[in-house]
Each structure stands twice: as structure tokens, then as C-alpha cells.
Amino acid sequence: GTARGHGRRDQHGPGVAKSSDGRNPVTRPTNKGAKALPQWDLSPLYEDLEGPDIQTALARLSAMIDELETWTVDHLDSPDHESESDGGGRLEGLLPRLEEAILLRGRLGTYAHCRLSTDSRDAAARRRLSEVEQLGLGLGRILRRFDQWLADHAAQLGAWGRATPSLAEYLPALWDRVDDQQWRMPLEQE
């Protein structure tokens, strides 16, 4: 038979689903007498919700967001950096760090969501997801300011890309961000 939404059941017994890649999830008992719900093996992402690896990742994301906030204030918001010629250099300094923070936030959020997908009562997973979402709000504010700055300097973006070869891989995504900016409220009205 088929375990609804969890792959197929086989010789592993009732209540244990097999994922589509053939790996078995770890099962965890729920209420007395109730069948165990599947709990996917997420150890390739993080060992545990309270483990040192996830603690380190959360601290790293928080530090990255603080550093990006400072960088944004110093390099995008500062009138001392209004020179149109150094925009490519500013982007070159920002984009890899911004990308790393976005990917780490996504990894942490995915882990917490996957834990919750099989047990919505998992208080530790809900708490971790809340932590990640709060950090994501800070990252979102940085991205919003970056998008506004990018839209304000859209006319120079092509020249910066030509002058700074390392930006070439980012240009399509940057143009998408500029295009999306036209549908948003001005930053000062949010």
C-alpha cells in the first residue's frame, strides 16, 4: 500500500514509510497506542535541533546579518559613498556575503520546516523556526534597502557589470531585483 504523502510502505512494517530516494526515515512514537509518525533523517543538514552544529549555524547567521547591516549602513546608506564609479566594487563586496546569508537562512528554515512537517506539535522545531524567521526579518530589511539602492542605481548596473567581471554571474538576478522594485512601495512609506 501507499503511505499517504510519505512514499510507499514495504517490509519495514506499519507506520514506517520509505522516502522516494529509498532511505528510511527514523520513527518516533507519538501517543500511547498510536502509530509512530515518520520522522525523516535530516542528519545531513543538522544533527539535532539543539546540537552544536545548528547552534553554530544560528550564531553565524546572526553575526552575518549584523555584519551586513553595518556594511549596508557604511556603504549603501552613507552619502560618502555616492560615487557612481565605485558601485561595482560595492556590489562585489556585498553579493557573495549576501548570497551566503540567504543560503544559510534557507537551510536553517528548511530543516525546521521538515521537522515540523511530520510533527506539528514539536515545540523545539517551532521554537527554532521562530528563531530563523526572526533572523530572516533582519535579512529581509537589508535586502529591501539593497533593492532600493539597486533600483536607484539601475542606470549604472550594466557599466558596473562590464567593469567588474566577477559581477557577470549576478547580473541577471540583479536585473530581476530591479524589475521587481518597480512594484514595491518606496522604502520611506513602508
Salt bridges, closest charged atoms under 4 A:
ASP10 OD2 - ARG8 NH2 3.56
ASP10 OD1 - HIS12 NE2 3.47
ASP10 OD2 - LYS18 NZ 3.75
ASP21 OD2 - ARG23 NE 3.40
GLU50 OE2 - ARG127 NH2 2.29
GLU50 OE1 - ARG128 NH2 3.22
GLU67 OE2 - ARG97 NH1 2.16
GLU69 OE2 - ARG145 NH1 2.88
ASP77 OD2 - ARG145 NH2 2.69
GLU82 OE1 - HIS153 NE2 4.00
ASP86 OD1 - ARG90 NH2 2.69
GLU100 OE2 - ARG60 NH2 2.51
ASP119 OD2 - ARG28 NH1 3.43
ASP119 OD1 - ARG121 NE 3.63
ASP122 OD2 - ARG28 NH2 3.93
ASP122 OD2 - ARG115 NH2 3.28
GLU131 OE2 - ARG128 NH1 2.42
ASP147 OD1 - ARG177 NE 2.52
ASP147 OD2 - ARG184 NH1 2.63
GLU190 OE2 - ARG144 NE 2.68
